[in-house]
């Protein structure tokens, strides 16, 4: 008996099936609706605005590899972000 991924579908209560690197080297990264989480893949700092927020910034310093941001970001800012990041998506 194996685990049937399709039986459980997608959503916030499941692990992501897709993902990709987030590039903030030249501009802010606007994240789409499919993003469930953002994980640090190379240590550094992160500056972002949670999805659903119209303004404001949350800054984290010295994040280690593997750290998952506590909010789903809507925008990751170039200014203030030195970490390499990846999305977790459906």
Secondary structure, 3 states (H helix, E strand, C coil): CCCCHHHHCCCCCCCCCECCEECCCCCCEECCCCEEEEEEEECEEEEEEECCCCCCCEEEEEECCCCECCCCEEEECCCCCCCEEEEEEC
